[in-house]
Amino acid sequence: SYVLTQPPSVSVAPGQTASISCGGNNLGSKTVHWYQHKPGQAPVLVVHDDYDRPSGIPERFSGSTSGNTATLTITRVEAGDEADYYCQVWDGGSDVYVFGTGTKVTVL
Amino acid sequence: QVQLQESGPRLVTPSETLSLTCTVSGDSIYNYYWSWVRQPAGRGLEWVGRIFPGGRIDYNPSLTGRVLMSVDTSKNQVSLTLTSVTAADSAVYYCARGRGLVDGVFYYDMDVWGRGTTVTVSS
């Protein structure tokens, strides 16, 4: 089955930049989506189709891809950005939605 | 503003059947497709399946044979049924909306989610 690998945790000071990677085999041929998930709340789509932001998502959140790695970047990090972040793709080969392993972002 | 609300029993006996409902308010379920996603305690997100109101249904192969999804258009609801449950099926279950085909492009993201409902499988 298709696997998306993320670092388990990222720590960042307020005002700094957090980068979260998502790696997978042949990921460059797929479109990547990113979700922010805070405890007890509904997950929130923050980036779709590699780099597009839904309405209402701050410009501080941006997505990019390079080869087999996708990256979610959060600039000017705020305390409210502390959450788990997941990447996600559709694996057309097996008709399955695949989520990454998840990254816990801690704001120091 | 579209809202999704999951509901169902919080406790299910092992080997029995888990049944959940997602009630959609603020829009018609006809306009999108709908997924169920679950998260076991301390673990990541796992896609369960998706349903198009027009009829197509796709399930996670790891659950094939135990999972069933359906829609009730008269109630604007999406349902999930999981049979022969075990402790491994204990999780927070989320309902999520997929945009699907928009202006000739199919979108595979899930842009609206419910807050989830916690299900524990235990005797």
Boltz contact constraints between the chains, C-beta under 6 A:
constraints:
  - contact:
      token1: [A, 33]
      token2: [B, 109]
      max_distance: 6.0
  - contact:
      token1: [A, 42]
      token2: [B, 113]
      max_distance: 6.0
  - contact:
      token1: [A, 42]
      token2: [B, 114]
      max_distance: 6.0
  - contact:
      token1: [A, 42]
      token2: [B, 115]
      max_distance: 6.0
  - contact:
      token1: [A, 43]
      token2: [B, 113]
      max_distance: 6.0
  - contact:
      token1: [A, 45]
      token2: [B, 109]
      max_distance: 6.0
  - contact:
      token1: [A, 45]
      token2: [B, 111]
      max_distance: 6.0
  - contact:
      token1: [A, 48]
      token2: [B, 109]
      max_distance: 6.0
  - contact:
      token1: [A, 86]
      token2: [B, 45]
      max_distance: 6.0
  - contact:
      token1: [A, 90]
      token2: [B, 108]
      max_distance: 6.0
  - contact:
      token1: [A, 95]
      token2: [B, 58]
      max_distance: 6.0
  - contact:
      token1: [A, 97]
      token2: [B, 47]
      max_distance: 6.0
  - contact:
      token1: [A, 99]
      token2: [B, 44]
      max_distance: 6.0
  - contact:
      token1: [A, 99]
      token2: [B, 45]
      max_distance: 6.0
  - contact:
      token1: [A, 101]
      token2: [B, 44]
      max_distance: 6.0
  - contact:
      token1: [A, 102]
      token2: [B, 44]
      max_distance: 6.0
